Amino acid sequence: MAEFTLRPATPTDVPVLLMLIQALADYEKLSHVVTGNGEALKEHLFGAKPYAEAILVQSGGQAVGFALFFHNYSTFLTKPGLYIEDLFVLPEFRRQGIGKAMLVYIAQLALDRDCGRLEWAVLDWNESAIAFYEYMGATVLPDWRICRVMGDSLPQLANQESGLRESRE
């Protein structure tokens, strides 16, 4: 079993994070959806108003995995939560405890920050990931579906007449 190190990402890690994001997209057969760039990622992770955080796992000086996460909020619990947007380990480094280490690290952060829950999504075809997450104690919610508005649909939605009087003060 190879030794690995897990640490918070730094601004100099952005090119490596982009490489791992592309590897994740390749694995999920979604490379055609990747349109982001390093400048935006660096600003969103390390700029004046960070939107997310990332951790990086290295083995033998090579980046082998990452997780990107951010805070959300539970109105039912009236507590913040953490949402893992991506958790990825290069295929040749799987089954070495790296995914587990990243989940444990983020779960510890959630407890340290008094979060009420830790959440993420998994593709329904990814049976090995589902089995791993259930083994780690996660409940895969069968009755919830993710809703997404993106691309041209986002400005179309934003520009619709709501029918309500609103104040944005």
N, C-alpha and C positions, 0 to 999 in steps of 0.2 A: 504494500500500500504506500503510495507516494505521499510525501509530506506536502502540506499546503498551508498558505497563510491567508487569512481573511482580514480585510481592513476597509474602512470607509474610503470611497473613491476621492481623488483629488483632481483639481483642474487639469493636471498633466495626464490624467488617465482618460480624458475624453476620446482620443483616437482609438484607444483599446476598447472602450465601452461601445463605440460605434461599430467596431469590428465584431464584437460579441452580439450586438443588436442585429447586425446583418446575418450572423450565423444562426441566431434564433429565428429570424424571418425565413431563412433558407429551410430550416428544420420544419417550420410550420407551413411551408409552401406559400409564404406570403411576401416574398421578396419584392414583388411588384407594388406592394403597399408602402414600402419604406421610402419616404421623401424627406426625412429630417436631415439636419446637417450639424456639424460639430459646433459651430458658433451658437446656434440655438440651444443645443444640449448643454454647453458650458454655461450659458447665461441662466438657463432654467435650473441647473443644479448648484451653481456657485455664484450667481449674480446677486444684485442688491435685494431681490425678492425671490429666494429659491422656492421652486414649486415641488421639488422632489429631492430625494436622497438616493445614493447608490452605494453599494458595497462591491468589492472586487475580490476574487479569489485567485491566487497565483500558486503555481507549482513549478519548481525548477526555473523560476524567473519568467515563466509564461503565464499569461492570463488565461484561466480555464473556466471561469464562471463569473456571473454577476447577478445582482438583484437590484431592482429599482423600485422604490416605494414612496408613499406620501401619506399625509394625514387625511382622514375623512372624519365624519362625525355621525354618531348614532343619536337620533332624537329620542328613541325609546329608552336608551341607557343614559342619556344626557352625559355622554363621555366621548372623547375623541377616540378614533381607531386608527389603525394603520392598514393601508391597502397596498398589496404587492402587485405592481403592474407587470413586472417581468421577473422571473427567476429562471436562470438558464445555466446549464453546465454543458461544456462541449462533450459530445457523445463518447469520445475515447477516455474521458475522465469521470464518467458516471459510475455509480456503485462503489464509490470510495468515501462516502460520508460528506461530500461537499454540499449537496443540496440540503441535507439534514443540518449541517453546520450553519448554512445561511438562514434556514427557517428558525433555528434556535436563537441565533443572533438577533433576528428581527423580533422574535417573540420576547426576548429579554428587553429590547428597546421599548416594545409596547408596554410591558409591565413597568419599566422605569418611568415612562411617560404617563402612567395611570390611564392607559387606553382600555376600553371595554371589550375590544375585539380586534382580531387580525383576520383580514379577508384577502382573497384573490380569486381569479377565475381560472378554469382549466378547460381546454378544448375537449369536447365529448368523445372524440376519437382517440385521445391520448390515454389509453388504458393503463400504461405503466405509470404515468404521472398520477392518475387518479388513485391507483393502488398505493403508491408511495404516500400521497397526502393523507389517505385514510389510515394507513399504518402509523403516520405521525400524529394522528388524533383529529384530523380535520373531518368535518361533515360536508359532503358534497350535496348541496341543496338541490333537490330534484324539481322543485316547483318555482324556482326563480330563473328568469331569463334576463340577459343583459340587453339594454336598449342603447342604441348608439345613433347619434346624428353627427355626420361629418361631411367634409367636402362641400359640394354645392348645396347640400341639404341644410347645412347650418345657417348660412345667410338667408336662405329661403324661409326657414322657421323664424329666425330673428326678425325678419321684415314683415311677418304676417300681422294683421290687425288683431289685437287680442280681444277687443270688445269691452275692455275694462278701462276705467280711468286709473292711471297710475302716477305715482309720484316717485321720482328717483332722487329725492333730496336726502 
